[in-house]
Amino acid sequence: MPGQIKTMIDKIIAQRSGGNVTLINTTKTKLLLKGIDPDKFVWNSPDDQAIITKLRTLATELRVTL
């Protein structure tokens, strides 16, 4: 199902930041440091199981529910 990664990234950013621009940028930076470029993925991007696994692990570390 294309777009699953984009949805997960958006949920992580939204829950982590609460709409605060500074926290949005910090969360995006944290994703970049984990090897995931949030700007690279769009709604029709093919899903990669390795990226999905990284995002689930990161969500657990950040205490975010997906």
PDB file of N, CA, C and O in Angstrom:
ATOM      1  N   MET A   1       0.836  -1.174   0.000  1.00  0.00           N
ATOM      2  CA  MET A   1       0.000   0.000   0.000  1.00  0.00           C
ATOM      3  C   MET A   1       0.886   1.245   0.000  1.00  0.00           C
ATOM      4  O   MET A   1       1.473   1.573   1.031  1.00  0.00           O
ATOM      5  N   PRO A   2       0.995   1.930  -1.108  1.00  0.00           N
ATOM      6  CA  PRO A   2       1.845   3.124  -1.179  1.00  0.00           C
ATOM      7  C   PRO A   2       1.374   4.201  -0.212  1.00  0.00           C
ATOM      8  O   PRO A   2       0.179   4.349   0.043  1.00  0.00           O
ATOM      9  N   GLY A   3       2.327   4.944   0.315  1.00  0.00           N
ATOM     10  CA  GLY A   3       2.013   6.047   1.201  1.00  0.00           C
ATOM     11  C   GLY A   3       2.039   5.707   2.678  1.00  0.00           C
ATOM     12  O   GLY A   3       1.843   6.589   3.515  1.00  0.00           O
ATOM     13  N   GLN A   4       2.273   4.459   3.015  1.00  0.00           N
ATOM     14  CA  GLN A   4       2.292   4.059   4.420  1.00  0.00           C
ATOM     15  C   GLN A   4       3.430   4.744   5.174  1.00  0.00           C
ATOM     16  O   GLN A   4       3.259   5.156   6.321  1.00  0.00           O
ATOM     17  N   ILE A   5       4.579   4.864   4.536  1.00  0.00           N
ATOM     18  CA  ILE A   5       5.727   5.519   5.176  1.00  0.00           C
ATOM     19  C   ILE A   5       5.416   6.993   5.421  1.00  0.00           C
ATOM     20  O   ILE A   5       5.691   7.513   6.503  1.00  0.00           O
ATOM     21  N   LYS A   6       4.852   7.657   4.440  1.00  0.00           N
ATOM     22  CA  LYS A   6       4.495   9.077   4.573  1.00  0.00           C
ATOM     23  C   LYS A   6       3.519   9.269   5.728  1.00  0.00           C
ATOM     24  O   LYS A   6       3.664  10.207   6.511  1.00  0.00           O
ATOM     25  N   THR A   7       2.531   8.391   5.840  1.00  0.00           N
ATOM     26  CA  THR A   7       1.555   8.474   6.921  1.00  0.00           C
ATOM     27  C   THR A   7       2.224   8.302   8.278  1.00  0.00           C
ATOM     28  O   THR A   7       1.918   9.032   9.221  1.00  0.00           O
ATOM     29  N   MET A   8       3.130   7.347   8.377  1.00  0.00           N
ATOM     30  CA  MET A   8       3.832   7.099   9.639  1.00  0.00           C
ATOM     31  C   MET A   8       4.696   8.298  10.027  1.00  0.00           C
ATOM     32  O   MET A   8       4.714   8.703  11.189  1.00  0.00           O
ATOM     33  N   ILE A   9       5.404   8.858   9.064  1.00  0.00           N
ATOM     34  CA  ILE A   9       6.249  10.024   9.326  1.00  0.00           C
ATOM     35  C   ILE A   9       5.392  11.195   9.805  1.00  0.00           C
ATOM     36  O   ILE A   9       5.745  11.873  10.769  1.00  0.00           O
ATOM     37  N   ASP A  10       4.275  11.428   9.134  1.00  0.00           N
ATOM     38  CA  ASP A  10       3.399  12.530   9.514  1.00  0.00           C
ATOM     39  C   ASP A  10       2.843  12.345  10.928  1.00  0.00           C
ATOM     40  O   ASP A  10       2.741  13.310  11.685  1.00  0.00           O
ATOM     41  N   LYS A  11       2.486  11.113  11.283  1.00  0.00           N
ATOM     42  CA  LYS A  11       1.972  10.851  12.630  1.00  0.00           C
ATOM     43  C   LYS A  11       3.043  11.093  13.684  1.00  0.00           C
ATOM     44  O   LYS A  11       2.774  11.688  14.728  1.00  0.00           O
ATOM     45  N   ILE A  12       4.253  10.630  13.408  1.00  0.00           N
ATOM     46  CA  ILE A  12       5.350  10.838  14.361  1.00  0.00           C
ATOM     47  C   ILE A  12       5.590  12.329  14.563  1.00  0.00           C
ATOM     48  O   ILE A  12       5.705  12.788  15.700  1.00  0.00           O
ATOM     49  N   ILE A  13       5.666  13.079  13.486  1.00  0.00           N
ATOM     50  CA  ILE A  13       5.925  14.512  13.578  1.00  0.00           C
ATOM     51  C   ILE A  13       4.782  15.226  14.300  1.00  0.00           C
ATOM     52  O   ILE A  13       5.028  16.066  15.166  1.00  0.00           O
ATOM     53  N   ALA A  14       3.542  14.900  13.953  1.00  0.00           N
ATOM     54  CA  ALA A  14       2.393  15.569  14.558  1.00  0.00           C
ATOM     55  C   ALA A  14       2.297  15.294  16.053  1.00  0.00           C
ATOM     56  O   ALA A  14       2.078  16.214  16.841  1.00  0.00           O
ATOM     57  N   GLN A  15       2.460  14.042  16.443  1.00  0.00           N
ATOM     58  CA  GLN A  15       2.340  13.696  17.862  1.00  0.00           C
ATOM     59  C   GLN A  15       3.503  14.237  18.671  1.00  0.00           C
ATOM     60  O   GLN A  15       3.328  14.679  19.806  1.00  0.00           O
ATOM     61  N   ARG A  16       4.659  14.202  18.099  1.00  0.00           N
ATOM     62  CA  ARG A  16       5.867  14.638  18.806  1.00  0.00           C
ATOM     63  C   ARG A  16       5.902  16.161  18.965  1.00  0.00           C
ATOM     64  O   ARG A  16       6.357  16.670  19.988  1.00  0.00           O
ATOM     65  N   SER A  17       5.420  16.885  17.949  1.00  0.00           N
ATOM     66  CA  SER A  17       5.566  18.338  17.944  1.00  0.00           C
ATOM     67  C   SER A  17       4.374  19.084  18.528  1.00  0.00           C
ATOM     68  O   SER A  17       4.541  20.151  19.119  1.00  0.00           O
ATOM     69  N   GLY A  18       3.181  18.539  18.371  1.00  0.00           N
ATOM     70  CA  GLY A  18       1.999  19.255  18.843  1.00  0.00           C
ATOM     71  C   GLY A  18       1.772  20.562  18.109  1.00  0.00           C
ATOM     72  O   GLY A  18       1.111  21.460  18.630  1.00  0.00           O
ATOM     73  N   GLY A  19       2.310  20.679  16.913  1.00  0.00           N
ATOM     74  CA  GLY A  19       2.145  21.890  16.109  1.00  0.00           C
ATOM     75  C   GLY A  19       3.224  22.937  16.322  1.00  0.00           C
ATOM     76  O   GLY A  19       3.229  23.954  15.630  1.00  0.00           O
ATOM     77  N   ASN A  20       4.130  22.720  17.251  1.00  0.00           N
ATOM     78  CA  ASN A  20       5.215  23.650  17.531  1.00  0.00           C
ATOM     79  C   ASN A  20       6.262  23.541  16.423  1.00  0.00           C
ATOM     80  O   ASN A  20       6.820  22.467  16.196  1.00  0.00           O
ATOM     81  N   VAL A  21       6.524  24.645  15.738  1.00  0.00           N
ATOM     82  CA  VAL A  21       7.426  24.648  14.585  1.00  0.00           C
ATOM     83  C   VAL A  21       8.837  24.193  14.972  1.00  0.00           C
ATOM     84  O   VAL A  21       9.484  23.468  14.216  1.00  0.00           O
ATOM     85  N   THR A  22       9.303  24.609  16.124  1.00  0.00           N
ATOM     86  CA  THR A  22      10.634  24.217  16.566  1.00  0.00           C
ATOM     87  C   THR A  22      10.719  22.707  16.761  1.00  0.00           C
ATOM     88  O   THR A  22      11.699  22.074  16.368  1.00  0.00           O
ATOM     89  N   LEU A  23       9.676  22.136  17.374  1.00  0.00           N
ATOM     90  CA  LEU A  23       9.666  20.687  17.580  1.00  0.00           C
ATOM     91  C   LEU A  23       9.470  19.912  16.270  1.00  0.00           C
ATOM     92  O   LEU A  23       9.944  18.784  16.135  1.00  0.00           O
ATOM     93  N   ILE A  24       8.781  20.513  15.324  1.00  0.00           N
ATOM     94  CA  ILE A  24       8.646  19.883  13.997  1.00  0.00           C
ATOM     95  C   ILE A  24      10.031  19.749  13.371  1.00  0.00           C
ATOM     96  O   ILE A  24      10.397  18.682  12.877  1.00  0.00           O
ATOM     97  N   ASN A  25      10.799  20.839  13.394  1.00  0.00           N
ATOM     98  CA  ASN A  25      12.144  20.813  12.805  1.00  0.00           C
ATOM     99  C   ASN A  25      13.069  19.864  13.566  1.00  0.00           C
ATOM    100  O   ASN A  25      13.879  19.167  12.954  1.00  0.00           O
ATOM    101  N   THR A  26      12.956  19.832  14.881  1.00  0.00           N
ATOM    102  CA  THR A  26      13.776  18.937  15.688  1.00  0.00           C
ATOM    103  C   THR A  26      13.457  17.479  15.375  1.00  0.00           C
ATOM    104  O   THR A  26      14.358  16.647  15.271  1.00  0.00           O
ATOM    105  N   THR A  27      12.174  17.180  15.228  1.00  0.00           N
ATOM    106  CA  THR A  27      11.763  15.808  14.921  1.00  0.00           C
ATOM    107  C   THR A  27      12.230  15.405  13.524  1.00  0.00           C
ATOM    108  O   THR A  27      12.673  14.275  13.323  1.00  0.00           O
ATOM    109  N   LYS A  28      12.134  16.314  12.565  1.00  0.00           N
ATOM    110  CA  LYS A  28      12.624  16.017  11.216  1.00  0.00           C
ATOM    111  C   LYS A  28      14.132  15.766  11.236  1.00  0.00           C
ATOM    112  O   LYS A  28      14.628  14.884  10.535  1.00  0.00           O
ATOM    113  N   THR A  29      14.852  16.538  12.036  1.00  0.00           N
ATOM    114  CA  THR A  29      16.292  16.337  12.163  1.00  0.00           C
ATOM    115  C   THR A  29      16.593  14.978  12.774  1.00  0.00           C
ATOM    116  O   THR A  29      17.515  14.289  12.339  1.00  0.00           O
ATOM    117  N   LYS A  30      15.824  14.594  13.773  1.00  0.00           N
ATOM    118  CA  LYS A  30      16.007  13.291  14.414  1.00  0.00           C
ATOM    119  C   LYS A  30      15.776  12.162  13.404  1.00  0.00           C
ATOM    120  O   LYS A  30      16.496  11.163  13.403  1.00  0.00           O
ATOM    121  N   LEU A  31      14.767  12.329  12.549  1.00  0.00           N
ATOM    122  CA  LEU A  31      14.507  11.339  11.496  1.00  0.00           C
ATOM    123  C   LEU A  31      15.684  11.272  10.528  1.00  0.00           C
ATOM    124  O   LEU A  31      16.098  10.187  10.119  1.00  0.00           O
ATOM    125  N   LEU A  32      16.219  12.430  10.165  1.00  0.00           N
ATOM    126  CA  LEU A  32      17.371  12.465   9.262  1.00  0.00           C
ATOM    127  C   LEU A  32      18.573  11.755   9.874  1.00  0.00           C
ATOM    128  O   LEU A  32      19.290  11.032   9.182  1.00  0.00           O
ATOM    129  N   LEU A  33      18.793  11.960  11.172  1.00  0.00           N
ATOM    130  CA  LEU A  33      19.909  11.297  11.841  1.00  0.00           C
ATOM    131  C   LEU A  33      19.734   9.784  11.890  1.00  0.00           C
ATOM    132  O   LEU A  33      20.714   9.042  11.964  1.00  0.00           O
ATOM    133  N   LYS A  34      18.485   9.329  11.849  1.00  0.00           N
ATOM    134  CA  LYS A  34      18.201   7.889  11.829  1.00  0.00           C
ATOM    135  C   LYS A  34      18.222   7.328  10.403  1.00  0.00           C
ATOM    136  O   LYS A  34      17.990   6.136  10.201  1.00  0.00           O
ATOM    137  N   GLY A  35      18.498   8.184   9.417  1.00  0.00           N
ATOM    138  CA  GLY A  35      18.606   7.725   8.034  1.00  0.00           C
ATOM    139  C   GLY A  35      17.322   7.800   7.236  1.00  0.00           C
ATOM    140  O   GLY A  35      17.207   7.173   6.183  1.00  0.00           O
ATOM    141  N   ILE A  36      16.349   8.564   7.728  1.00  0.00           N
ATOM    142  CA  ILE A  36      15.063   8.696   7.039  1.00  0.00           C
ATOM    143  C   ILE A  36      14.841  10.173   6.721  1.00  0.00           C
ATOM    144  O   ILE A  36      14.716  11.000   7.624  1.00  0.00           O
ATOM    145  N   ASP A  37      14.794  10.494   5.433  1.00  0.00           N
ATOM    146  CA  ASP A  37      14.555  11.872   5.005  1.00  0.00           C
ATOM    147  C   ASP A  37      13.051  12.072   4.840  1.00  0.00           C
ATOM    148  O   ASP A  37      12.470  11.552   3.887  1.00  0.00           O
ATOM    149  N   PRO A  38      12.404  12.813   5.745  1.00  0.00           N
ATOM    150  CA  PRO A  38      10.956  12.964   5.673  1.00  0.00           C
ATOM    151  C   PRO A  38      10.475  13.684   4.416  1.00  0.00           C
ATOM    152  O   PRO A  38       9.339  13.479   3.986  1.00  0.00           O
ATOM    153  N   ASP A  39      11.313  14.515   3.826  1.00  0.00           N
ATOM    154  CA  ASP A  39      10.921  15.234   2.617  1.00  0.00           C
ATOM    155  C   ASP A  39      11.026  14.366   1.364  1.00  0.00           C
ATOM    156  O   ASP A  39      10.516  14.742   0.309  1.00  0.00           O
ATOM    157  N   LYS A  40      11.671  13.232   1.466  1.00  0.00           N
ATOM    158  CA  LYS A  40      11.851  12.328   0.331  1.00  0.00           C
ATOM    159  C   LYS A  40      10.585  11.531   0.035  1.00  0.00           C
ATOM    160  O   LYS A  40      10.359  11.123  -1.105  1.00  0.00           O
ATOM    161  N   PHE A  41       9.767  11.309   1.047  1.00  0.00           N
ATOM    162  CA  PHE A  41       8.598  10.445   0.896  1.00  0.00           C
ATOM    163  C   PHE A  41       7.339  11.260   0.656  1.00  0.00           C
ATOM    164  O   PHE A  41       7.064  12.233   1.358  1.00  0.00           O
ATOM    165  N   VAL A  42       6.573  10.837  -0.359  1.00  0.00           N
ATOM    166  CA  VAL A  42       5.294  11.456  -0.695  1.00  0.00           C
ATOM    167  C   VAL A  42       4.216  10.375  -0.640  1.00  0.00           C
ATOM    168  O   VAL A  42       4.503   9.208  -0.375  1.00  0.00           O
ATOM    169  N   TRP A  43       2.984  10.778  -0.892  1.00  0.00           N
ATOM    170  CA  TRP A  43       1.863   9.851  -0.745  1.00  0.00           C
ATOM    171  C   TRP A  43       1.918   8.653  -1.685  1.00  0.00           C
ATOM    172  O   TRP A  43       1.358   7.604  -1.369  1.00  0.00           O
ATOM    173  N   ASN A  44       2.569   8.782  -2.814  1.00  0.00           N
ATOM    174  CA  ASN A  44       2.622   7.647  -3.742  1.00  0.00           C
ATOM    175  C   ASN A  44       3.984   6.953  -3.756  1.00  0.00           C
ATOM    176  O   ASN A  44       4.284   6.190  -4.674  1.00  0.00           O
ATOM    177  N   SER A  45       4.803   7.218  -2.746  1.00  0.00           N
ATOM    178  CA  SER A  45       6.106   6.541  -2.638  1.00  0.00           C
ATOM    179  C   SER A  45       5.885   5.063  -2.301  1.00  0.00           C
ATOM    180  O   SER A  45       5.043   4.738  -1.463  1.00  0.00           O
ATOM    181  N   PRO A  46       6.631   4.176  -2.945  1.00  0.00           N
ATOM    182  CA  PRO A  46       6.488   2.753  -2.610  1.00  0.00           C
ATOM    183  C   PRO A  46       6.996   2.497  -1.195  1.00  0.00           C
ATOM    184  O   PRO A  46       7.936   3.137  -0.723  1.00  0.00           O
ATOM    185  N   ASP A  47       6.350   1.548  -0.537  1.00  0.00           N
ATOM    186  CA  ASP A  47       6.709   1.233   0.839  1.00  0.00           C
ATOM    187  C   ASP A  47       7.866   0.252   0.878  1.00  0.00           C
ATOM    188  O   ASP A  47       7.894  -0.736   0.144  1.00  0.00           O
ATOM    189  N   ASP A  48       8.816   0.545   1.746  1.00  0.00           N
ATOM    190  CA  ASP A  48       9.991  -0.296   1.955  1.00  0.00           C
ATOM    191  C   ASP A  48       9.914  -0.834   3.379  1.00  0.00           C
ATOM    192  O   ASP A  48       9.865  -0.059   4.335  1.00  0.00           O
ATOM    193  N   GLN A  49       9.903  -2.135   3.523  1.00  0.00           N
ATOM    194  CA  GLN A  49       9.731  -2.753   4.829  1.00  0.00           C
ATOM    195  C   GLN A  49      10.840  -2.358   5.806  1.00  0.00           C
ATOM    196  O   GLN A  49      10.585  -2.246   7.005  1.00  0.00           O
ATOM    197  N   ALA A  50      12.046  -2.148   5.326  1.00  0.00           N
ATOM    198  CA  ALA A  50      13.153  -1.737   6.192  1.00  0.00           C
ATOM    199  C   ALA A  50      12.897  -0.358   6.795  1.00  0.00           C
ATOM    200  O   ALA A  50      13.180  -0.135   7.972  1.00  0.00           O
ATOM    201  N   ILE A  51      12.368   0.562   6.004  1.00  0.00           N
ATOM    202  CA  ILE A  51      12.060   1.905   6.490  1.00  0.00           C
ATOM    203  C   ILE A  51      10.901   1.843   7.493  1.00  0.00           C
ATOM    204  O   ILE A  51      10.922   2.523   8.519  1.00  0.00           O
ATOM    205  N   ILE A  52       9.911   1.036   7.191  1.00  0.00           N
ATOM    206  CA  ILE A  52       8.767   0.884   8.097  1.00  0.00           C
ATOM    207  C   ILE A  52       9.236   0.351   9.449  1.00  0.00           C
ATOM    208  O   ILE A  52       8.771   0.810  10.492  1.00  0.00           O
ATOM    209  N   THR A  53      10.141  -0.602   9.435  1.00  0.00           N
ATOM    210  CA  THR A  53      10.678  -1.158  10.675  1.00  0.00           C
ATOM    211  C   THR A  53      11.438  -0.091  11.457  1.00  0.00           C
ATOM    212  O   THR A  53      11.297   0.002  12.677  1.00  0.00           O
ATOM    213  N   LYS A  54      12.242   0.716  10.763  1.00  0.00           N
ATOM    214  CA  LYS A  54      12.972   1.807  11.420  1.00  0.00           C
ATOM    215  C   LYS A  54      12.010   2.802  12.060  1.00  0.00           C
ATOM    216  O   LYS A  54      12.235   3.270  13.176  1.00  0.00           O
ATOM    217  N   LEU A  55      10.935   3.119  11.338  1.00  0.00           N
ATOM    218  CA  LEU A  55       9.967   4.085  11.856  1.00  0.00           C
ATOM    219  C   LEU A  55       9.240   3.541  13.085  1.00  0.00           C
ATOM    220  O   LEU A  55       8.984   4.285  14.032  1.00  0.00           O
ATOM    221  N   ARG A  56       8.908   2.258  13.076  1.00  0.00           N
ATOM    222  CA  ARG A  56       8.238   1.665  14.246  1.00  0.00           C
ATOM    223  C   ARG A  56       9.168   1.674  15.454  1.00  0.00           C
ATOM    224  O   ARG A  56       8.735   1.947  16.573  1.00  0.00           O
ATOM    225  N   THR A  57      10.433   1.379  15.231  1.00  0.00           N
ATOM    226  CA  THR A  57      11.409   1.406  16.315  1.00  0.00           C
ATOM    227  C   THR A  57      11.567   2.831  16.850  1.00  0.00           C
ATOM    228  O   THR A  57      11.598   3.044  18.062  1.00  0.00           O
ATOM    229  N   LEU A  58      11.664   3.790  15.950  1.00  0.00           N
ATOM    230  CA  LEU A  58      11.802   5.185  16.350  1.00  0.00           C
ATOM    231  C   LEU A  58      10.567   5.660  17.108  1.00  0.00           C
ATOM    232  O   LEU A  58      10.687   6.369  18.107  1.00  0.00           O
ATOM    233  N   ALA A  59       9.391   5.277  16.645  1.00  0.00           N
ATOM    234  CA  ALA A  59       8.152   5.659  17.325  1.00  0.00           C
ATOM    235  C   ALA A  59       8.132   5.123  18.748  1.00  0.00           C
ATOM    236  O   ALA A  59       7.677   5.811  19.662  1.00  0.00           O
ATOM    237  N   THR A  60       8.619   3.910  18.944  1.00  0.00           N
ATOM    238  CA  THR A  60       8.689   3.333  20.276  1.00  0.00           C
ATOM    239  C   THR A  60       9.659   4.129  21.143  1.00  0.00           C
ATOM    240  O   THR A  60       9.364   4.419  22.302  1.00  0.00           O
ATOM    241  N   GLU A  61      10.806   4.480  20.589  1.00  0.00           N
ATOM    242  CA  GLU A  61      11.800   5.267  21.333  1.00  0.00           C
ATOM    243  C   GLU A  61      11.257   6.628  21.731  1.00  0.00           C
ATOM    244  O   GLU A  61      11.554   7.131  22.815  1.00  0.00           O
ATOM    245  N   LEU A  62      10.461   7.224  20.849  1.00  0.00           N
ATOM    246  CA  LEU A  62       9.914   8.570  21.092  1.00  0.00           C
ATOM    247  C   LEU A  62       8.598   8.520  21.861  1.00  0.00           C
ATOM    248  O   LEU A  62       8.020   9.563  22.166  1.00  0.00           O
ATOM    249  N   ARG A  63       8.126   7.332  22.171  1.00  0.00           N
ATOM    250  CA  ARG A  63       6.850   7.115  22.874  1.00  0.00           C
ATOM    251  C   ARG A  63       5.680   7.705  22.099  1.00  0.00           C
ATOM    252  O   ARG A  63       4.828   8.401  22.650  1.00  0.00           O
ATOM    253  N   VAL A  64       5.666   7.402  20.794  1.00  0.00           N
ATOM    254  CA  VAL A  64       4.604   7.849  19.899  1.00  0.00           C
ATOM    255  C   VAL A  64       3.851   6.620  19.429  1.00  0.00           C
ATOM    256  O   VAL A  64       4.462   5.593  19.134  1.00  0.00           O
ATOM    257  N   THR A  65       2.527   6.712  19.356  1.00  0.00           N
ATOM    258  CA  THR A  65       1.737   5.587  18.849  1.00  0.00           C
ATOM    259  C   THR A  65       1.431   5.791  17.381  1.00  0.00           C
ATOM    260  O   THR A  65       1.065   6.885  16.951  1.00  0.00           O
ATOM    261  N   LEU A  66       1.585   4.740  16.631  1.00  0.00           N
ATOM    262  CA  LEU A  66       1.304   4.794  15.193  1.00  0.00           C
ATOM    263  C   LEU A  66      -0.010   4.115  14.879  1.00  0.00           C
ATOM    264  O   LEU A  66      -0.415   4.060  13.717  1.00  0.00           O
TER     265      LEU A  66
END
